[in-house]
Amino acid sequence: MRVIVIGGGAVGLCVAETLSARDCEVTVIERDRCGAGASAGNAGWITPSLAAPVPGPGVISAALRWLVDPSGPLWIRPTLSPAMVEWLARFIVGCRRSTYRRTLGALQRAAARAGPGFDAMAARGVELELHEDPLLFPAFERGELEHLWHLAHELHEAGSTQRFERLSAEELRAVEPALGPDLLGGVLAHGERRVRPELLSAGVRRALIARGVEVLEGMPVTRLARDGGGWRLDGPRGTARRAEAVVIAAGLASAALLAAHGVRVPIAAAKGYSRTYPADPTAPRQPLYLENAKVAISVFDGSVRVSGTLELGARGLALSGRRLAAITAAAQRALPGWRMPARRRDWAGMRPLSPDGLPFIGPVPGLEGVHLATGHSTLGITLAPLTGELVAGLLLDGARDELLAAFDPARALRRTDKANIGGAQ
């Protein structure tokens, strides 16, 4: 089977890698450079303990408190856009306790299968910077400590078998000496992993090229049109590629491609930020998640990355000094012994978020041969190889994995009266 994957981020590359490993003839088309988008500067976590939907109980009330503070962990940009208003209405529905329990269960089942997907890619020759240290959740307030333990209990109720340890301040500081004197205790989550995301993208790209996969960069898709029993993708200057099946893994741009065919995909931009510092002797040696501040601290070979914030409805990639300062300050409060180097690399990226917090993985109704693989929000790295396995099983074997019922795009897509702009049916 010939398949075109639109999008060269972590998800698209992993879909292409899995398909090519099963002898598909694959082409990857990326409008920029592979891995240049949301995959370029995120935390890189393969994290069952944080595999939870963004919408949930208490999120709306917290967002309203942070509405007047654009440096807060979650900020929803005020808008009168009809599409965004509709998205927010569906997001609010996703915050209901009953909906949250269902979506949390689906993500926990997916996260339990995430780690083996990376092992399988590595066995196939993909080069990764892979770390397997447990994840630390330090607490500096009594309420934060109890909340962390409640979250661990909630994950177990959702089906997680992950092991959590409740540690005293002394025990936690023995694991991470850079933690400050205000530490009350915390939780240690086992079974966590992380990769350097930009190296993941580069490693998958190299593996694809070594297998003879066509990887086209700097080529935006200008038109997706039916072509007999398959599809034709047009690019600038008359370039075209044909395939029996298309997988759209282009993040936020996925919606525009399908809008031309009268399909509306509800995806919002969820902008995140990071600062990457060179490692030094005072830097943390373990990955940490600061629950109250929603800040992730990743330790890679030779560097430490601080990342966080979720800015819904963001309009561009301009760096916000206020937001970058906020995540830096949170990390410094937790780790006062870390003398952050003046040299650093700042980054912002857009993550595609669905209203219920679940990704869209599966066929697009009414467009035979077209599949979606997007909307992963903050779990793009965690779920990238698994997404490849789900898509490959569906395309090549007709396998309806039980997760596909939860991730089915049909649950949220809308038809419009717009004609098929750019392609005849």
C-alpha positions in Angstrom: 0.0 0.0 0.0 1.2 3.5 -0.8 0.5 6.0 2.0 1.3 9.7 2.4 1.7 11.1 5.8 1.1 14.9 6.1 3.1 16.3 9.0 6.7 15.7 10.1 6.3 16.2 13.8 6.8 13.4 16.3 3.4 11.9 15.6 3.6 12.0 11.8 7.2 10.6 11.8 6.3 7.8 14.1 3.3 6.9 12.0 5.5 6.8 8.9 8.1 4.8 10.8 5.7 2.1 11.8 4.1 1.9 8.3 7.5 1.7 6.6 8.6 -1.1 9.1 5.7 -3.1 7.7 6.8 -2.6 4.1 4.4 0.2 3.1 5.6 2.6 0.5 5.5 5.8 2.5 6.0 9.5 1.7 6.3 12.1 4.5 5.3 15.7 3.5 6.3 18.5 5.9 5.7 22.2 5.3 8.7 23.2 7.4 11.5 21.0 8.8 10.7 17.7 10.4 10.5 18.2 14.1 10.5 22.0 13.9 7.0 22.5 15.5 5.7 21.3 18.9 8.3 18.5 18.9 11.3 20.9 19.0 11.2 22.1 22.6 8.7 20.2 24.8 9.5 18.2 27.9 9.8 14.9 26.0 8.1 12.9 28.7 6.7 9.4 28.2 4.5 9.9 31.2 1.7 7.6 32.4 1.3 9.6 35.6 0.4 12.7 33.6 -1.7 11.0 30.9 -4.9 12.8 31.8 -7.1 15.0 29.7 -6.7 18.8 30.0 -10.5 19.3 30.6 -11.5 18.1 34.0 -13.2 19.0 37.2 -12.0 22.4 38.5 -10.3 23.4 35.3 -12.8 26.1 34.4 -12.9 27.7 37.8 -9.0 27.7 37.8 -9.0 29.2 34.3 -11.3 32.0 35.5 -9.0 32.8 38.4 -6.0 33.0 36.0 -7.9 35.0 33.3 -6.6 38.2 34.7 -3.0 36.8 34.9 -1.6 35.8 31.5 1.4 34.3 33.3 -0.7 31.7 35.0 -0.4 27.9 34.2 -3.6 28.0 32.1 -4.8 31.0 30.2 -7.8 31.0 27.9 -7.5 33.9 25.5 -10.8 35.8 25.4 -12.4 35.6 22.0 -15.6 36.2 20.1 -14.6 33.7 17.3 -17.7 31.5 16.7 -15.4 28.4 16.2 -13.6 29.1 19.5 -16.8 29.8 21.4 -18.2 26.4 20.1 -14.9 24.7 21.1 -15.0 26.2 24.6 -18.6 25.0 25.0 -17.6 21.5 24.2 -14.5 21.9 26.4 -16.8 22.7 29.3 -18.8 19.5 28.7 -15.4 17.7 28.8 -14.8 19.0 32.3 -17.8 17.1 33.7 -16.8 14.4 36.2 -18.5 11.6 34.2 -16.8 12.7 31.0 -13.4 13.1 32.7 -13.5 9.6 34.2 -14.1 8.1 30.7 -11.4 10.1 29.0 -8.9 9.5 31.8 -9.5 5.8 31.6 -8.8 5.8 27.8 -5.6 7.8 28.2 -4.4 5.6 31.0 -4.9 2.5 28.9 -3.0 4.2 26.1 -0.2 5.3 28.3 0.3 1.8 29.7 1.2 0.8 26.1 3.4 3.8 25.4 6.8 2.6 26.7 6.9 -0.7 24.6 6.3 1.4 21.5 9.6 3.2 22.0 11.3 -0.1 22.7 10.0 -1.4 19.4 11.3 1.6 17.5 14.7 1.3 19.1 14.8 -2.4 18.2 14.1 -1.4 14.6 17.2 0.9 14.6 15.8 4.3 15.6 18.4 6.2 17.6 17.0 7.7 20.8 18.2 9.6 23.9 16.1 7.6 26.3 16.0 8.0 30.1 14.2 5.9 32.6 14.5 7.7 36.0 11.3 7.9 38.1 9.5 11.2 38.1 9.5 13.3 41.3 6.4 15.3 42.4 7.6 17.5 45.2 5.1 19.3 47.5 5.7 22.6 49.3 2.3 23.0 50.9 0.2 20.5 52.9 -2.7 20.8 50.5 -0.4 20.2 47.5 0.9 17.0 49.1 -2.6 15.6 49.8 -3.6 16.6 46.2 -0.7 14.6 44.8 -1.7 11.5 46.7 -5.3 11.9 45.7 -4.2 12.1 42.0 -2.2 8.9 42.4 -5.3 7.2 43.9 -7.5 8.6 41.0 -5.1 7.1 38.4 -5.4 3.7 40.1 -9.1 4.0 40.0 -8.9 4.6 36.3 -7.0 1.4 35.8 -3.4 2.4 36.2 -1.0 -0.2 37.7 1.8 2.4 38.0 3.7 2.3 41.3 3.7 5.5 43.4 5.7 6.1 46.6 4.9 8.7 49.2 8.2 10.1 50.5 9.1 12.4 53.3 11.1 15.6 52.6 14.3 13.9 53.7 13.7 10.9 51.5 12.8 13.1 48.5 15.8 15.4 49.0 18.1 12.3 49.1 16.9 11.6 45.6 17.2 15.3 44.4 19.5 17.4 46.6 18.7 20.6 44.8 15.2 20.8 46.3 14.8 23.6 48.8 14.2 23.8 52.6 10.4 24.4 52.2 9.9 20.9 50.9 7.2 19.0 52.9 7.4 15.7 51.0 6.1 14.3 47.7 5.5 11.4 45.5 7.8 9.3 43.4 6.3 7.9 40.2 7.9 4.8 38.8 7.6 3.5 35.2 8.3 6.9 33.7 10.6 7.6 30.8 11.6 10.6 28.7 13.3 11.3 25.4 15.0 14.4 24.0 12.2 15.3 21.6 14.2 17.0 19.0 16.6 14.0 18.9 13.6 11.7 18.6 12.4 13.5 15.5 15.9 13.5 14.0 16.4 9.9 14.8 13.2 8.8 13.2 13.8 11.0 10.2 17.3 9.3 9.7 15.8 5.9 10.0 13.1 6.7 7.4 15.6 8.0 4.9 17.9 5.0 5.5 14.9 2.8 4.5 14.4 4.7 1.3 11.3 6.6 2.5 10.7 9.8 0.7 10.8 12.7 3.2 9.8 16.0 1.6 10.5 19.1 3.7 9.6 22.7 3.0 6.6 21.6 1.0 3.2 22.8 2.2 0.2 20.8 0.9 -1.9 23.2 -1.1 -4.6 20.8 -2.2 -6.0 17.4 -1.2 -8.1 15.9 -4.0 -9.6 12.6 -5.0 -7.7 10.8 -7.7 -9.6 7.7 -8.9 -9.7 5.3 -6.0 -7.0 7.2 -4.1 -5.8 10.8 -3.4 -3.6 13.4 -4.9 -1.7 15.9 -2.9 -0.5 19.1 -4.6 2.2 21.3 -3.4 3.8 24.5 -4.7 5.1 24.8 -8.2 3.0 22.0 -9.5 4.5 19.2 -7.3 2.1 16.3 -6.7 2.1 13.0 -5.0 -0.5 10.2 -5.2 -1.4 7.5 -2.8 -4.1 5.0 -1.8 -4.3 6.4 1.7 -3.5 9.7 3.5 -2.7 10.2 7.2 -3.1 13.8 8.3 -0.8 14.4 11.2 -0.2 18.1 10.7 -1.3 19.4 14.1 -3.3 22.6 13.9 -3.0 22.7 10.1 -4.9 19.4 9.9 -8.2 21.3 10.3 -7.5 23.6 7.3 -6.9 20.6 5.0 -10.2 19.0 5.9 -12.2 22.2 5.9 -11.7 22.3 2.1 -13.8 19.1 2.0 -16.6 20.3 4.2 -15.2 18.7 7.4 -14.8 20.8 10.5 -12.2 19.5 13.0 -12.5 21.1 16.5 -8.8 21.8 17.4 -7.6 24.7 19.5 -4.0 25.9 19.7 -2.5 25.2 23.1 0.7 27.2 23.3 3.5 26.1 25.6 6.9 27.4 26.5 10.3 26.1 27.5 13.8 27.2 28.6 16.7 24.9 28.0 19.9 25.4 30.1 23.3 23.8 29.8 23.8 21.4 32.7 26.1 22.4 35.5 27.1 20.9 38.9 24.2 22.6 40.7 21.5 21.5 38.2 18.8 19.0 39.2 19.7 15.4 38.4 16.1 14.0 38.4 13.0 15.0 36.4 10.4 16.8 38.4 6.9 18.0 38.0 5.7 21.0 40.0 2.0 20.4 40.4 0.8 23.8 41.6 2.8 25.7 38.9 2.2 23.0 36.2 5.9 23.2 35.4 8.0 20.2 34.0 11.7 20.0 34.6 13.5 17.5 32.3 17.1 16.4 32.7 18.8 15.4 29.4 22.4 14.6 28.5 24.1 17.9 29.0 21.1 20.1 29.5 18.0 20.8 31.7 14.7 22.0 30.2 12.0 23.9 32.1 8.7 23.9 30.4 5.1 24.7 31.1 2.0 26.9 30.7 -1.0 26.2 28.5 -2.3 29.2 26.5 -5.5 28.2 24.8 -6.4 30.1 21.6 -2.9 31.4 21.0 -2.5 33.3 17.8 1.3 33.1 17.1 4.6 31.9 18.3 5.9 35.1 19.7 7.8 34.5 23.0 6.2 35.9 26.1 8.8 37.2 28.6 6.2 37.1 31.3 5.4 33.4 30.8 9.0 32.4 30.4 9.8 34.3 33.6 6.9 32.6 35.4 8.1 29.0 34.7 11.7 30.0 35.5 10.6 31.4 38.8 8.6 28.3 39.7 11.7 26.1 39.0 13.9 28.4 41.0 11.6 28.4 44.0 11.5 24.6 44.0 15.3 24.3 43.4 17.0 27.2 45.1 20.3 25.4 45.0 20.3 25.4 41.2 22.4 28.3 39.8 20.7 28.7 36.5 23.2 29.6 33.8 22.7 32.9 32.0 23.0 31.1 28.7 19.7 29.5 27.6 17.5 28.7 24.7 13.9 29.9 24.8 11.1 28.2 22.8 7.4 28.3 22.2 5.3 25.8 20.3 1.7 25.1 19.5 0.1 21.8 20.6 -3.3 20.8 19.0 -6.0 20.2 21.6 -9.4 18.6 21.1 -12.3 19.7 23.3 -12.5 16.4 25.3 -8.7 16.1 25.6 -8.5 12.9 23.6 -6.5 12.7 20.3 -8.2 12.1 16.9 -6.9 8.8 15.5 -8.8 7.0 12.8 -10.7 7.4 9.5 -12.4 10.7 8.5 -16.1 9.9 7.8 -17.1 10.5 4.2 -13.5 10.6 2.9 -12.5 7.0 2.3 -8.8 6.5 2.6 -8.2 9.7 4.7 -7.2 9.3 8.3 -6.4 11.7 11.2 -3.6 11.4 13.7 -3.7 14.7 15.6 -5.0 16.5 18.7 -2.6 14.9 21.2 -2.2 18.0 23.3 0.6 17.6 25.8 0.9 13.8 25.1 2.3 14.0 21.6 5.6 12.3 22.6 4.0 9.9 25.0 1.5 8.6 22.4 3.5 9.0 19.1 4.7 5.4 18.6 1.4 4.0 19.8 -0.4 6.2 17.4 1.8 4.7 14.6 0.8 1.2 15.7 -2.9 2.1 15.8 -2.8 3.6 12.4 -0.8 0.8 10.8 -3.0 -1.8 12.3 -6.1 -0.1 11.0 -4.7 0.6 7.5 -3.0 -2.7 6.9 -5.0 -5.2 8.9 -8.4 -3.5 9.4 -7.7 -4.0 13.1 -10.1 -2.0 15.3 -8.1 -1.7 18.4 -10.3 -0.9 21.4 -8.6 2.5 21.9 -9.7 3.5 18.4 -13.3 3.7 19.7 -12.3 6.4 22.2 -10.0 8.2 19.8 -12.4 8.0 16.8 -12.5 11.4 15.0 -16.2 10.7 14.2 -17.1 11.6 17.8 -16.4 15.3 17.2 -16.2 16.1 13.4 -18.9 18.2 11.9 -19.9 18.5 8.2 -20.4 21.9 6.8 -22.2 23.0 3.6 -18.9 24.1 2.1 -18.1 22.5 -1.2 -14.9 20.5 -1.8 -12.6 23.4 -2.5 -9.5 22.2 -4.2 -10.6 18.8 -5.2 -13.5 17.0 -7.0 -15.2 14.2 -5.3 
